[in-house]
C-alpha cells in the first residue's frame, strides 16, 4: 500500500507534516507571549472569567516555554525526517540537535536543556518525577536566565535577561529552520534512479 492510501505512514515519513505541526506550536507560543506582554491582559483575564489578580505573565510562563520547546522539538524532528532519519523518541533537544547536525553554541545548548525540562515536566506539573531534575533546572535557569550585575559595594546580584524571550526563541527557530529547509529542498539523487533505468 502506498503512502497516499496509508495516511499514517505518509505523515510519519514526510517532513512537511512535522514542520507544519512545529509551526502550529510556534504560533501558539507566540499567542501566549503576546498575552503575557499585553498591557490590557487584566481586562482579558476578567473577560475570560479568571480570578481577580490572575496574571498571564506568571501563569503562562512555563506553558510558553513548553510550547517553544515542543515547536523546536518538532522542527528538529522535521529536519531529521527530511534527511531520511527516523527521530529518536525523546524530548531531549540537545540529543535531537546533535542528531540533526545543528551547530548549537554552549549557551544555546543550555537554553535547549531548559526547554527540554519545560516539555517533560515544568510546563505540565509542579515537580518532576525525580527530585534532582527540579534542582538541576533551577541551576540552569539561575546560570543562563540571569546576568550578574556588580554593585558599588562589591556585592553582586543578578537580574533576568532575555534568554527565553520571543526574539531569543526565534533566533533558535531560524537556526534550525535553515537546516530543515536545506534538507527538505535537497535534490533527489538521480544517479541511483538512472542506474536502475538501463
PyMOL commands that set and color helices and strands:
alter all, ss='L'
color gray80, all
select helices_A, chain A and resi 3-5+7-13+15-36+41-47+56-59+61-82+93-100+106-122+131-144+166-184+190-197
alter helices_A, ss='H'
color red, helices_A
select strands_A, chain A and resi 146-150+156-160
alter strands_A, ss='S'
color yellow, strands_A
deselect
rebuild
show_as cartoon
